[in-house]
C-alpha cells in the first residue's frame, strides 16, 4: 500500500480551509484523522487521499483544486531540503534535491528525471498499481514542481511542454502552465530546458589552501554538498580541480582518507542533530547524506553500538541527571 506524508496532507488541509471547504468533514469521510496531521512521521494511504481529492473537488467544481494546492504550497516548509531549494540558482539542482528526498513526502511519489539531450523530463509515475487514482494526485505535484521552478528562476518561468492523461482540455491548466499541453497522453510529464549545472568553483583563497592542506578544503566542500548527496571522491576531486588519484594521494600524505573524512563528518553531524534538534531520525539521515534510512542505522550502530533513537534517549538522561 502506497502512502503520502502528513506534510503533504497538512498543505492540502490548509488550502482547502482557505477555499472555505469543511475540512473536518472532508478528512473524516476519507478516514484521515485531521488531528493527527501534526505528526511528522505519519503516513496515509493513497486511496484515502484520492477520495479526499474527489470529494473536495466535487464541492468546488469551478476551481481546479490540484493547481490551487500545488501552486500555494510553501517551498521553504519542504522537509529537510526547503531552504536548500530556495538558495538554489540552478533548476536541475533544485529538482535533483526533490527527487533525492521524495520519500520524505511519501512512498507514493515516484518521480523520475530523464535527460533527453535538448530538454529534461520530469515523469510522474505515482499509480504503480493503485486503482482509481485521482488525476488531481498527479496534477497537484506537477503544479508544485512549477512552483519550485518559479521560486528558483522567477515568476515568469514556464515548462517547454506538458503531457497529461486528462482527456479534455482545461482552461485553468492552460493558463497556469502557460505552454503547449498534450491531453490524453500516456504519461504525466513536465518538460523543461536548462543549461547543465556549473561545477562548484573554488575561490582563489581556497585554491591557495589546497596547495598545502587539501583536507581542510575537502571538509568544507563535503559540508556544503552533504545534503545533495554529491559527496563521491570523484565529484569532490573535480571540485578541487584535481584527479581522484591525486586527491587520494594528497589525503594519504596528510594522514587521512576520503572515506574517513566523510564518515567523520556524518558522525559529527548526526550526533549534533540528534541532540540539538527535534528532527526525526529519517530527516537526520537524509541531512547526513544517506538516501536510505537503513544505511544510516547501520553506520550509527557501528559508531556507537546502538540505534540513533537509543543514543538520543541516553543523552537526554545524561543531560537531565
Secondary structure, 3 states (H helix, E strand, C coil): CCEEEHHHHHHHHHHHHHCCCCHHHHHHHCCCCHHHHHCCCCEEEHHHHHHHHHHHHHHCCCCCHHHHHHHHCCHHHCCCCHHHHHCCCCHHHHHHHHHHCHHHHCCCCCEEEEECCCCEEEEECCCCCCCCCCCHHHHHHHHHHHHHHHHHHCCCCCCCEEECCCCCCCHHHHHHHCCEEECCCCCEEEEECCCCCCCCCCCHHHHHHHCCCHHHHHHHHHHHHCCCCCCCHHHHHHHCCCCHHHHHHHHHHCCCCHHHHHHHHHHHHHHHHHHHCCCCHHHHHHHCCCCCHHHHHHHHHHHHCCCHHHHHHHHHHHHHC
